[in-house]
């Protein structure tokens, strides 16, 4: 029975979520599988991958063939490297301790790269928020200045209207006093 390590799609439309499974190559994409090896969520940045590396290595050593995407995921999590190192141990090129040491060194380096990417994304998000806040403050300052200008104009027109009203009342009172005389 030919075994493939492949992705099984779950999640709703537009929001995919995948299980990484070892399945018979003849079964349907989302159908029967032999073992669930992990999950893959491409909706977050960076994509989250939860994988049983030892289980994947066991299937690879038993002849399971990964699909292209599954191969990329297995490589990203180090399952292919661990399988390669296990082959070196079988051939006698490495000891088990050396292989484990190399794998741990690779894992720590990979973890550092992923953490640096997360930090860069967080910094970019923070700077974008800061720029948006500055733009918002600028717009609010302009809006306040315009409101103050309108308020000053309204006060000037009220004062002008009051002066006009005073002038007309003075004229009316003068005319009334002139008529009485």
MDTraj code that builds the backbone (N, CA, C; nanometers):
import mdtraj as md
import numpy as np

residues = "UNK UNK UNK UNK UNK UNK UNK UNK UNK UNK UNK UNK UNK UNK UNK UNK UNK UNK UNK UNK UNK UNK UNK UNK UNK UNK UNK UNK UNK UNK UNK UNK UNK UNK UNK UNK UNK UNK UNK UNK UNK UNK UNK UNK UNK UNK UNK UNK UNK UNK UNK UNK UNK UNK UNK UNK UNK UNK UNK UNK UNK UNK UNK UNK UNK UNK UNK UNK UNK UNK UNK UNK UNK UNK UNK UNK UNK UNK UNK UNK UNK UNK UNK UNK UNK UNK UNK UNK UNK UNK UNK UNK UNK UNK UNK UNK UNK UNK UNK UNK UNK UNK UNK UNK UNK UNK UNK UNK UNK UNK UNK UNK UNK UNK UNK UNK UNK UNK UNK UNK UNK UNK UNK UNK UNK UNK UNK UNK UNK UNK UNK UNK UNK UNK UNK UNK UNK UNK UNK UNK UNK UNK UNK UNK UNK UNK UNK UNK UNK UNK UNK UNK UNK UNK UNK UNK UNK UNK UNK UNK UNK UNK UNK UNK UNK UNK UNK UNK UNK UNK UNK UNK UNK UNK UNK UNK UNK UNK UNK UNK UNK".split()
xyz = np.array([
    [0.0846, -0.1173, 0.0000],
    [0.0000, 0.0000, 0.0000],
    [0.0898, 0.1247, 0.0000],
    [0.0810, 0.2086, -0.1049],
    [0.1623, 0.3303, -0.1094],
    [0.1086, 0.4351, -0.0120],
    [0.1983, 0.4859, 0.0709],
    [0.1586, 0.5839, 0.1730],
    [0.2134, 0.7210, 0.1347],
    [0.1283, 0.8217, 0.1500],
    [0.1679, 0.9603, 0.1256],
    [0.1538, 1.0392, 0.2543],
    [0.2440, 1.1314, 0.2755],
    [0.2276, 1.2302, 0.3820],
    [0.1745, 1.3533, 0.3114],
    [0.0521, 1.3928, 0.3460],
    [-0.0131, 1.5019, 0.2737],
    [-0.0993, 1.5852, 0.3662],
    [-0.1575, 1.6891, 0.3100],
    [-0.2435, 1.7783, 0.3869],
    [-0.3891, 1.7414, 0.3664],
    [-0.4637, 1.7483, 0.4725],
    [-0.6072, 1.7243, 0.4691],
    [-0.6748, 1.8549, 0.5088],
    [-0.7562, 1.9105, 0.4202],
    [-0.8123, 2.0429, 0.4433],
    [-0.9294, 2.0397, 0.5402],
    [-0.9266, 2.1363, 0.6321],
    [-1.0360, 2.1601, 0.7249],
    [-1.0571, 2.3107, 0.7281],
    [-1.1481, 2.3583, 0.8088],
    [-1.1724, 2.5023, 0.8176],
    [-1.2792, 2.5447, 0.7195],
    [-1.3224, 2.6708, 0.7344],
    [-1.4296, 2.7175, 0.6475],
    [-1.3746, 2.7822, 0.5209],
    [-1.4645, 2.8213, 0.4337],
    [-1.4264, 2.8794, 0.3066],
    [-1.3467, 3.0079, 0.3294],
    [-1.2318, 3.0178, 0.2661],
    [-1.1481, 3.1352, 0.2806],
    [-1.0576, 3.1329, 0.4027],
    [-1.0759, 3.0384, 0.4922],
    [-0.9942, 3.0255, 0.6132],
    [-0.9470, 2.8814, 0.6261],
    [-0.8531, 2.8394, 0.5423],
    [-0.8120, 2.6989, 0.5460],
    [-0.7340, 2.6644, 0.6725],
    [-0.7480, 2.5420, 0.7133],
    [-0.6732, 2.4847, 0.8251],
    [-0.6460, 2.3410, 0.7850],
    [-0.5235, 2.2967, 0.7970],
    [-0.4870, 2.1645, 0.7460],
    [-0.4373, 2.0729, 0.8561],
    [-0.4695, 1.9442, 0.8387],
    [-0.4085, 1.8406, 0.9185],
    [-0.2990, 1.7790, 0.8312],
    [-0.1857, 1.7488, 0.8907],
    [-0.0800, 1.6781, 0.8203],
    [-0.0977, 1.5314, 0.8563],
    [-0.1238, 1.4494, 0.7553],
    [-0.1574, 1.3095, 0.7811],
    [-0.0739, 1.2163, 0.6943],
    [-0.0600, 1.0931, 0.7419],
    [-0.0066, 0.9835, 0.6620],
    [-0.1278, 0.9044, 0.6158],
    [-0.1460, 0.8976, 0.4834],
    [-0.2664, 0.8347, 0.4295],
    [-0.2312, 0.7463, 0.3106],
    [-0.3194, 0.6527, 0.2827],
    [-0.3063, 0.5708, 0.1637],
    [-0.3210, 0.6634, 0.0431],
    [-0.2365, 0.6482, -0.0549],
    [-0.2376, 0.7363, -0.1718],
    [-0.3677, 0.7255, -0.2497],
    [-0.4394, 0.6139, -0.2349],
    [-0.5631, 0.5944, -0.3106],
    [-0.6848, 0.6536, -0.2423],
    [-0.6712, 0.6961, -0.1163],
    [-0.7871, 0.7523, -0.0460],
    [-0.8084, 0.8979, -0.0866],
    [-0.9287, 0.9477, -0.0603],
    [-0.9633, 1.0846, -0.0981],
    [-0.8804, 1.1850, -0.0185],
    [-0.8758, 1.3074, -0.0680],
    [-0.7957, 1.4115, -0.0032],
    [-0.8353, 1.4303, 0.1425],
    [-0.9645, 1.4425, 0.1679],
    [-1.0120, 1.4651, 0.3042],
    [-1.0706, 1.3380, 0.3650],
    [-1.0345, 1.2246, 0.3071],
    [-1.0915, 1.0995, 0.3531],
    [-1.0085, 1.0299, 0.4592],
    [-1.0092, 0.8982, 0.4508],
    [-0.9463, 0.8135, 0.5491],
    [-0.7955, 0.8350, 0.5549],
    [-0.7405, 0.8310, 0.6760],
    [-0.5960, 0.8442, 0.6916],
    [-0.5473, 0.7435, 0.7938],
    [-0.4176, 0.7167, 0.7915],
    [-0.3584, 0.6180, 0.8812],
    [-0.3183, 0.6807, 1.0151],
    [-0.2586, 0.8008, 1.0090],
    [-0.2146, 0.8658, 1.1314],
    [-0.2100, 1.0170, 1.1101],
    [-0.2564, 1.0909, 1.2102],
    [-0.2461, 1.2367, 1.2070],
    [-0.1101, 1.2738, 1.2664],
    [-0.0308, 1.3471, 1.1877],
    [0.1039, 1.3832, 1.2310],
    [0.1121, 1.5251, 1.2860],
    [0.0173, 1.6097, 1.2506],
    [0.0226, 1.7466, 1.3002],
    [-0.0792, 1.8361, 1.2331],
    [-0.0620, 1.9677, 1.2534],
    [-0.1527, 2.0661, 1.1948],
    [-0.0718, 2.1779, 1.1302],
    [-0.1380, 2.2471, 1.0369],
    [-0.0768, 2.3591, 0.9652],
    [-0.1829, 2.4667, 0.9485],
    [-0.1535, 2.5867, 0.9980],
    [-0.2470, 2.6984, 0.9878],
    [-0.1806, 2.8118, 0.9102],
    [-0.2149, 2.8295, 0.7813],
    [-0.1532, 2.9354, 0.7019],
    [-0.2173, 3.0727, 0.7226],
    [-0.3191, 3.0831, 0.8077],
    [-0.3921, 3.2088, 0.8261],
    [-0.3186, 3.3095, 0.9131],
    [-0.2171, 3.2672, 0.9859],
    [-0.1427, 3.3579, 1.0729],
    [-0.0056, 3.3835, 1.0105],
    [0.0574, 3.4920, 1.0530],
    [0.1884, 3.5250, 0.9991],
    [0.2878, 3.5322, 1.1129],
    [0.3914, 3.4502, 1.1164],
    [0.4228, 3.3400, 1.0271],
    [0.3278, 3.2222, 1.0501],
    [0.3133, 3.1394, 0.9487],
    [0.2217, 3.0255, 0.9555],
    [0.2590, 2.9353, 1.0725],
    [0.1568, 2.8874, 1.1431],
    [0.1849, 2.8000, 1.2571],
    [0.1800, 2.6543, 1.2134],
    [0.2818, 2.5814, 1.2538],
    [0.2921, 2.4396, 1.2206],
    [0.3181, 2.3641, 1.3495],
    [0.2342, 2.2651, 1.3768],
    [0.2528, 2.1768, 1.4914],
    [0.2716, 2.0368, 1.4341],
    [0.3896, 1.9795, 1.4521],
    [0.4212, 1.8532, 1.3864],
    [0.4884, 1.7573, 1.4830],
    [0.4466, 1.6303, 1.4774],
    [0.5141, 1.5231, 1.5503],
    [0.6316, 1.4793, 1.4632],
    [0.7488, 1.5340, 1.4893],
    [0.8664, 1.5099, 1.4055],
    [0.9044, 1.3623, 1.4066],
    [0.9021, 1.3000, 1.5240],
    [0.9414, 1.1586, 1.5322],
    [0.8446, 1.0698, 1.4543],
    [0.7151, 1.0998, 1.4613],
    [0.6170, 1.0227, 1.3845],
    [0.6375, 1.0399, 1.2349],
    [0.6688, 1.1627, 1.1919],
    [0.6939, 1.1870, 1.0497],
    [0.8188, 1.1130, 1.0038],
    [0.9229, 1.1138, 1.0868],
    [1.0467, 1.0427, 1.0519],
    [1.0194, 0.8931, 1.0406],
    [0.9384, 0.8397, 1.1323],
    [0.9041, 0.6964, 1.1273],
    [0.8367, 0.6622, 0.9939],
    [0.7419, 0.7461, 0.9504],
    [0.6734, 0.7202, 0.8237],
    [0.7687, 0.7373, 0.7054],
    [0.8565, 0.8363, 0.7118],
    [0.9531, 0.8548, 0.6026],
    [1.0468, 0.7356, 0.5914],
    [1.0890, 0.6808, 0.7055],
    [1.1776, 0.5643, 0.7039],
    [1.1058, 0.4398, 0.6544],
    [0.9741, 0.4367, 0.6689],
    [0.8969, 0.3227, 0.6193],
    [0.8572, 0.3399, 0.4730],
    [0.9003, 0.4493, 0.4087],
    [0.8773, 0.4643, 0.2651],
    [0.7660, 0.5588, 0.2261],
    [0.7096, 0.6321, 0.3175],
    [0.6031, 0.7262, 0.2830],
    [0.6618, 0.8413, 0.2025],
    [0.5897, 0.8814, 0.0980],
    [0.6340, 0.9910, 0.0132],
    [0.5538, 1.1171, 0.0445],
    [0.6199, 1.2275, 0.0821],
    [0.5458, 1.3513, 0.1087],
    [0.5092, 1.4224, -0.0212],
    [0.3953, 1.4902, -0.0207],
    [0.3596, 1.5758, -0.1339],
    [0.4498, 1.6992, -0.1298],
    [0.4435, 1.7827, -0.2308],
    [0.5329, 1.8986, -0.2379],
    [0.5152, 1.9912, -0.1177],
    [0.3913, 2.0255, -0.0852],
    [0.3658, 2.1152, 0.0274],
    [0.4040, 2.0484, 0.1588],
    [0.3702, 1.9215, 0.1722],
    [0.4056, 1.8486, 0.2940],
    [0.5576, 1.8386, 0.3080],
    [0.6280, 1.8223, 0.1959],
    [0.7744, 1.8163, 0.1991],
    [0.8304, 1.9493, 0.2499],
    [0.7736, 2.0603, 0.2031],
    [0.8198, 2.1924, 0.2482],
    [0.7963, 2.2086, 0.3980],
    [0.6823, 2.1626, 0.4459],
    [0.6506, 2.1728, 0.5891],
    [0.7433, 2.0828, 0.6710],
    [0.7649, 1.9615, 0.6235],
    [0.8548, 1.8694, 0.6939],
    [0.9974, 1.9247, 0.6979],
    [1.0383, 1.9887, 0.5906],
    [1.1704, 2.0503, 0.5872],
    [1.1772, 2.1677, 0.6839],
    [1.0709, 2.2466, 0.6887],
    [1.0651, 2.3636, 0.7764],
    [1.0754, 2.3236, 0.9233],
    [1.0124, 2.2124, 0.9596],
    [1.0152, 2.1666, 1.0987],
    [1.1325, 2.0740, 1.1289],
    [1.2103, 2.0333, 1.0292],
    [1.3307, 1.9548, 1.0525],
    [1.3120, 1.8048, 1.0450],
    [1.1977, 1.7579, 1.0014],
    [1.1747, 1.6131, 0.9941],
    [1.2633, 1.5499, 0.8868],
    [1.2804, 1.6189, 0.7750],
    [1.3655, 1.5640, 0.6687],
    [1.5115, 1.5593, 0.7131],
    [1.5556, 1.6611, 0.7871],
    [1.6922, 1.6620, 0.8387],
    [1.7119, 1.5477, 0.9378],
    [1.6146, 1.5278, 1.0253],
    [1.6261, 1.4206, 1.1245],
    [1.6294, 1.2844, 1.0547],
    [1.5511, 1.2680, 0.9483],
    [1.5521, 1.1446, 0.8708],
    [1.6888, 1.1257, 0.8044],
    [1.7436, 1.2341, 0.7515],
    [1.8762, 1.2285, 0.6881],
    [1.9839, 1.1891, 0.7904],
    [1.9775, 1.2507, 0.9082],
    [2.0747, 1.2179, 1.0125],
    [2.0590, 1.0740, 1.0601],
    [1.9345, 1.0250, 1.0662],
    [1.9112, 0.8849, 1.1056],
    [1.9725, 0.7906, 1.0026],
    [1.9651, 0.8277, 0.8742],
    [2.0301, 0.7471, 0.7695],
    [2.1807, 0.7444, 0.7881],
    [2.2387, 0.8584, 0.8274],
    [2.3831, 0.8640, 0.8538],
    [2.4220, 0.7769, 0.9713],
    [2.3369, 0.7702, 1.0734],
    [2.3632, 0.6854, 1.1900],
    [2.3587, 0.5386, 1.1482],
    [2.2609, 0.5022, 1.0629],
    [2.2508, 0.3628, 1.0167],
    [2.3745, 0.3203, 0.9390],
    [2.4273, 0.4153, 0.8602],
    [2.5439, 0.3828, 0.7788],
    [2.6737, 0.3878, 0.8582],
    [2.6678, 0.4447, 0.9777],
    [2.7869, 0.4506, 1.0621],
    [2.8675, 0.5776, 1.0435],
    [2.8192, 0.6743, 0.9695],
    [2.8923, 0.7992, 0.9480],
    [2.8858, 0.8887, 1.0713],
    [2.7812, 0.8747, 1.1504],
    [2.7606, 0.9553, 1.2712],
    [2.7221, 0.8653, 1.3868],
    [2.7437, 0.9153, 1.5062],
    [2.6895, 0.8462, 1.6229],
    [2.5541, 0.9091, 1.6542],
    [2.4786, 0.8414, 1.7371],
    [2.3459, 0.8908, 1.7752],
    [2.3569, 1.0262, 1.8457],
    [2.4606, 1.0427, 1.9284],
    [2.4790, 1.1675, 2.0027],
    [2.5128, 1.2826, 1.9083],
    [2.5986, 1.2552, 1.8098],
    [2.6342, 1.3593, 1.7132],
    [2.5127, 1.4032, 1.6322],
    [2.4323, 1.3062, 1.5925],
    [2.3117, 1.3381, 1.5156],
    [2.2159, 1.4218, 1.5991],
    [2.1972, 1.3819, 1.7264],
    [2.1076, 1.4579, 1.8135],
    [2.1613, 1.5994, 1.8359],
    [2.2925, 1.6131, 1.8495],
    [2.3548, 1.7442, 1.8704],
    [2.3350, 1.8339, 1.7481],
    [2.3566, 1.7762, 1.6295],
    [2.3364, 1.8533, 1.5059],
    [2.1912, 1.8965, 1.4910],
    [2.0996, 1.8059, 1.5225],
    [1.9573, 1.8391, 1.5100],
    [1.9181, 1.9494, 1.6087],
    [1.9666, 1.9409, 1.7323],
    [1.9355, 2.0444, 1.8322],
    [1.9936, 2.1795, 1.7911],
    [2.1147, 2.1795, 1.7348],
    [2.1760, 2.3045, 1.6882],
    [2.0920, 2.3655, 1.5768],
    [2.0467, 2.2803, 1.4851],
    [1.9623, 2.3294, 1.3756],
    [1.8307, 2.3850, 1.4292],
    [1.7720, 2.3129, 1.5265],
    [1.6450, 2.3599, 1.5843],
    [1.6602, 2.4957, 1.6523],
    [1.7683, 2.5153, 1.7260],
    [1.7878, 2.6431, 1.7948],
    [1.8105, 2.7554, 1.6936],
    [1.8841, 2.7263, 1.5866],
    [1.9051, 2.8272, 1.4816],
    [1.7728, 2.8623, 1.4139],
    [1.6927, 2.7623, 1.3851],
    [1.5630, 2.7837, 1.3199],
    [1.4704, 2.8626, 1.4114],
    [1.4714, 2.8295, 1.5399],
    [1.3887, 2.9009, 1.6376],
    [1.4286, 3.0485, 1.6439],
    [1.5581, 3.0747, 1.6373],
    [1.6061, 3.2130, 1.6364],
    [1.5580, 3.2884, 1.5136],
    [1.5607, 3.2234, 1.3983],
    [1.5152, 3.2875, 1.2747],
    [1.3658, 3.3179, 1.2818],
    [1.2884, 3.2232, 1.3333],
    [1.1431, 3.2433, 1.3436],
    [1.1123, 3.3555, 1.4425],
    [1.1830, 3.3577, 1.5551],
    [1.1609, 3.4635, 1.6541],
    [1.1983, 3.6003, 1.5987],
    [1.3073, 3.6067, 1.5214],
    [1.3461, 3.7361, 1.4630],
    [1.2407, 3.7835, 1.3638],
    [1.1822, 3.6913, 1.2875],
    [1.0759, 3.7301, 1.1941],
    [0.9540, 3.7807, 1.2710],
    [0.9192, 3.7131, 1.3805],
    [0.8060, 3.7575, 1.4613],
    [0.8314, 3.8970, 1.5180],
    [0.9554, 3.9218, 1.5629],
    [0.9895, 4.0535, 1.6169],
    [0.9819, 4.1605, 1.5087],
    [1.0312, 4.1292, 1.3885],
    [1.0234, 4.2246, 1.2775],
    [0.8786, 4.2572, 1.2450],
    [0.7942, 4.1549, 1.2425],
    [0.6527, 4.1779, 1.2138],
    [0.5880, 4.2626, 1.3228],
    [0.6247, 4.2366, 1.4477],
    [0.5694, 4.3152, 1.5583],
    [0.6163, 4.4602, 1.5489],
    [0.7445, 4.4819, 1.5141],
    [0.7962, 4.6176, 1.4984],
    [0.7264, 4.6895, 1.3837],
    [0.7079, 4.6193, 1.2725],
    [0.6407, 4.6803, 1.1577],
    [0.4971, 4.7172, 1.1935],
    [0.4302, 4.6303, 1.2675],
    [0.2931, 4.6575, 1.3106],
    [0.2892, 4.7771, 1.4046],
    [0.3849, 4.7828, 1.4969],
    [0.3899, 4.8951, 1.5911],
    [0.4187, 5.0263, 1.5189],
    [0.5106, 5.0238, 1.4221],
    [0.5411, 5.1471, 1.3481],
    [0.4218, 5.1904, 1.2634],
    [0.3501, 5.0944, 1.2058],
    [0.2306, 5.1288, 1.1282],
    [0.1249, 5.1921, 1.2178],
    [0.1087, 5.1373, 1.3384],
    [0.0129, 5.1953, 1.4329],
    [0.0560, 5.3349, 1.4750],
    [0.1874, 5.3540, 1.4956],
    [0.2384, 5.4859, 1.5348],
    [0.2154, 5.5879, 1.4240],
    [0.2394, 5.5477, 1.2985],
    [0.2155, 5.6379, 1.1859],
    [0.0679, 5.6726, 1.1757],
    [-0.0181, 5.5743, 1.1941],
    [-0.1623, 5.5993, 1.1882],
    [-0.2042, 5.6937, 1.3001],
    [-0.1462, 5.6774, 1.4175],
    [-0.1781, 5.7647, 1.5304],
    [-0.1327, 5.9078, 1.5026],
    [-0.0122, 5.9229, 1.4456],
    [0.0376, 6.0562, 1.4105],
    [-0.0527, 6.1216, 1.3071],
    [-0.0936, 6.0453, 1.2064],
    [-0.1829, 6.0996, 1.1038],
    [-0.3159, 6.1404, 1.1663],
    [-0.3640, 6.0592, 1.2571],
    [-0.4906, 6.0898, 1.3257],
    [-0.4769, 6.2175, 1.4088],
    [-0.3638, 6.2316, 1.4791],
    [-0.3409, 6.3526, 1.5584],
    [-0.3351, 6.4760, 1.4689],
    [-0.2686, 6.4626, 1.3556],
    [-0.2579, 6.5741, 1.2613],
    [-0.3958, 6.6152, 1.2091],
    [-0.4759, 6.5161, 1.1722],
    [-0.6112, 6.5448, 1.1239],
    [-0.6927, 6.6109, 1.2341],
    [-0.6812, 6.5619, 1.3568],
    [-0.7561, 6.6216, 1.4680],
    [-0.7115, 6.7650, 1.4945],
    [-0.5786, 6.7916, 1.4847],
    [-0.5292, 6.9277, 1.5057],
    [-0.5843, 7.0212, 1.3995],
    [-0.5861, 6.9766, 1.2740],
    [-0.6427, 7.0580, 1.1659],
    [-0.7913, 7.0829, 1.1900],
    [-0.8604, 6.9795, 1.2331],
    [-1.0041, 6.9910, 1.2589],
    [-1.0299, 7.0911, 1.3720],
    [-0.9488, 7.0844, 1.4782],
    [-0.9644, 7.1778, 1.5900],
    [-0.9340, 7.3203, 1.5463],
    [-0.8282, 7.3384, 1.4643],
    [-0.7937, 7.4724, 1.4156],
    [-0.9073, 7.5285, 1.3300],
    [-0.9639, 7.4443, 1.2456],
    [-1.0752, 7.4891, 1.1615],
    [-1.1962, 7.5250, 1.2480],
    [-1.2215, 7.4477, 1.3515],
    [-1.3356, 7.4759, 1.4404],
    [-1.3129, 7.6068, 1.5146],
    [-1.1903, 7.6318, 1.5607],
    [-1.1593, 7.7574, 1.6295],
    [-1.1749, 7.8756, 1.5350],
    [-1.1293, 7.8590, 1.4102],
    [-1.1423, 7.9659, 1.3111],
    [-1.2899, 7.9960, 1.2853],
    [-1.3712, 7.8904, 1.2704],
    [-1.5149, 7.9110, 1.2492],
    [-1.5782, 7.9793, 1.3697],
    [-1.5363, 7.9396, 1.4884],
    [-1.5891, 7.9999, 1.6109],
    [-1.5517, 8.1475, 1.6188],
    [-1.4275, 8.1808, 1.5824],
    [-1.3821, 8.3205, 1.5831],
    [-1.4604, 8.4021, 1.4812],
    [-1.4823, 8.3427, 1.3626],
    [-1.5623, 8.4116, 1.2601],
    [-1.7040, 8.4346, 1.3095],
    [-1.7617, 8.3351, 1.3748],
    [-1.8976, 8.3482, 1.4260],
    [-1.9037, 8.4582, 1.5316],
    [-1.8024, 8.4650, 1.6175],
    [-1.7991, 8.5706, 1.7191],
    [-1.7861, 8.7078, 1.6543],
    [-1.7009, 8.7171, 1.5500],
    [-1.6848, 8.8438, 1.4791],
    [-1.8153, 8.8867, 1.4141],
    [-1.8850, 8.7929, 1.3526],
    [-2.0124, 8.8286, 1.2880],
    [-2.1151, 8.8676, 1.3926],
    [-2.1140, 8.8018, 1.5082],
    [-2.2072, 8.8379, 1.6152],
    [-2.1752, 8.9782, 1.6664],
    [-2.0436, 9.0052, 1.6847],
    [-2.0033, 9.1386, 1.7309],
    [-2.0396, 9.2439, 1.6279],
    [-2.0165, 9.2153, 1.5007],
    [-2.0505, 9.3109, 1.3948],
    [-2.2002, 9.3338, 1.3921],
    [-2.2776, 9.2288, 1.4078],
    [-2.4232, 9.2422, 1.4088],
    [-2.4681, 9.3226, 1.5300],
    [-2.4006, 9.3016, 1.6432],
    [-2.4348, 9.3766, 1.7641],
    [-2.4011, 9.5240, 1.7458],
    [-2.2857, 9.5524, 1.6850],
    [-2.2488, 9.6916, 1.6601],
    [-2.3477, 9.7568, 1.5645],
    [-2.3871, 9.6820, 1.4617],
    [-2.4854, 9.7339, 1.3663],
    [-2.6171, 9.7622, 1.4356],
    [-2.6553, 9.6706, 1.5223],
    [-2.7811, 9.6888, 1.5944],
    [-2.7725, 9.8109, 1.6845],
    [-2.6597, 9.8313, 1.7494],
    [-2.6412, 9.9488, 1.8342],
    [-2.6468, 10.0759, 1.7517],
    [-2.5799, 10.0716, 1.6371],
    [-2.5781, 10.1894, 1.5503],
    [-2.7182, 10.2227, 1.5021],
    [-2.7929, 10.1243, 1.4649],
    [-2.9294, 10.1505, 1.4167],
    [-3.0178, 10.1976, 1.5303],
    [-2.9986, 10.1428, 1.6504],
    [-3.0800, 10.1902, 1.7629],
    [-3.0440, 10.3333, 1.7985],
    [-2.9153, 10.3667, 1.7874],
    [-2.8754, 10.5053, 1.8134],
    [-2.9367, 10.5983, 1.7095],
    [-2.9352, 10.5570, 1.5826],
    [-2.9939, 10.6382, 1.4764],
    [-3.1428, 10.6551, 1.4997],
    [-3.2084, 10.5464, 1.5375],
    [-3.3531, 10.5517, 1.5615],
    [-3.3813, 10.6442, 1.6799],
    [-3.3023, 10.6344, 1.7838],
    [-3.3260, 10.7221, 1.8997],
    [-3.2977, 10.8676, 1.8647],
    [-3.1940, 10.8919, 1.7825],
    [-3.1655, 11.0303, 1.7398],
    [-3.2809, 11.0833, 1.6551],
    [-3.3287, 11.0039, 1.5638],
    [-3.4406, 11.0464, 1.4792],
    [-3.5649, 11.0710, 1.5636],
    [-3.5849, 10.9852, 1.6601],
    [-3.7031, 11.0018, 1.7448],
    [-3.6898, 11.1298, 1.8274],
    [-3.5706, 11.1547, 1.8755],
    [-3.5507, 11.2782, 1.9548],
    [-3.5603, 11.4015, 1.8635],
    [-3.5134, 11.3925, 1.7404],
    [-3.5237, 11.5038, 1.6466],
    [-3.6705, 11.5292, 1.6110],
    [-3.7505, 11.4292, 1.5999],
    [-3.8905, 11.4437, 1.5646],
    [-3.9660, 11.5085, 1.6810],
    [-3.9267, 11.4786, 1.8023],
    [-3.9932, 11.5349, 1.9181],
    [-3.9613, 11.6842, 1.9279],
    [-3.8473, 11.7249, 1.8881],
    [-3.8118, 11.8659, 1.8986],
    [-3.8774, 11.9409, 1.7923],
])
top = md.Topology()
chain = top.add_chain()
for i, resn in enumerate(residues, 1):
    res = top.add_residue(resn, chain, resSeq=i)
    for name in ("N", "CA", "C"):
        top.add_atom(name, md.element.get_by_symbol(name[0]), res)
traj = md.Trajectory(xyz[None], top)
